[in-house]
């Protein structure tokens, strides 16, 4: 990882980040053009460099991976340098990444309209009412939580094959009536806007630079991820080792997810608590620790199917042995291994102030560990019980599930 530059007084802006559109140099403001022409070295994709040409400066096309160029950029500190980017460099662009390495006072940025702004202008959509995301370099399934009936989405494509792949995903989930509009090379001489239904998608020869607009419409029985916690158990592939829906909803409420926090899910089973934690906010992360490799693989499949695969880290091993290298948690859920000596104490020690620890037990041994923790540090202790109506002969009766003892503790 490239180390960022330390802020130093007296360093004037030396790095220009210039957004460039399909209209090339003609679309640059006088200030952006002056920054580009005054640079000694210009970085950019080959397409960007061609759009900005001719250039008198030394040009350096992005290598693969792109972060291999970062040390060279930092070595130019104090020399006029320019980075070319598409549209708005700070909206899913390279600007934010560079700003983590170069102090903001040393950067001058010249953004242009983003692909989202251009798409909204073409379609007459309100940006604040439209979800804006990227599929570039990311798993297509990351869009799944956004697929709500009536929603409007803008998605940056990875390549020319992305729109067809997205249409197939929509159709598979019962969202075939959804309308996809593909906007290619916006702002340039080769701009093109075409639309098709997901279940009849037939657009061909799509340019690699494209943005997809989606109007989500659901057919009967479509698989829509609910916004509430406590998803039906059927959403999770499992072998029975699963925090059931009703208990999971109470558990998520006790964990109290906050934006950007990381959860430790110890004894994760099918990963349902980790996954629902991440569904609460797009900035949330989870580490699911599971000792059985087959269950660990299942967690990965479940997380991907529900659109949070990139945000659930799966660790194979016993909970007590896995804690030390994990990222610091904002909350911890212990669903298995509660009776392991010292596990609950280690979880409490790892939490920051106001961090939450929630542990569920179904065995007498696990319950004894929770009673001991409650006696030692306080918190809240409760018994949860759920019964389902089932056939009893020709009638109906209640079948209770195993009761759950739950301990909830917040670090003072």
Secondary structure, DSSP 8 states (H G I E B T S, - for coil): --------TT----EEEEEE-TTGGGGS-HHHHHHHHT-SEEEE-HHHHHHH-S--SEEEE--SSGGGGHHHHHHTTTS-EEEEEES-TTSSSSHHHHHTTS-GGGEEEE----HHHHHHHHHT--GGGSEEEE-TTS-GGGGGGG--TT-EEEEE-SSTTHHHHHHHHHHHTT-TT-EEEEEESTTSTT-EEEEEEGGG----S--SSEEEEEE----TT-----SSSS--GGGS--SS----HHHHHHHHHHHT--TT-EEEEES-TT-HHHHHHHHH-TT-EEEEEES-HHHHHHHHHHHHHTT-GGGEEEEES-HHHHSTTS---SEEEE-S-TTSTTHHHHHHHH--TT-EEEEEE-SHHHHHHHHHHHHHH--EEEEE--EEEEEETTEEEEEE---EEEEEEE--
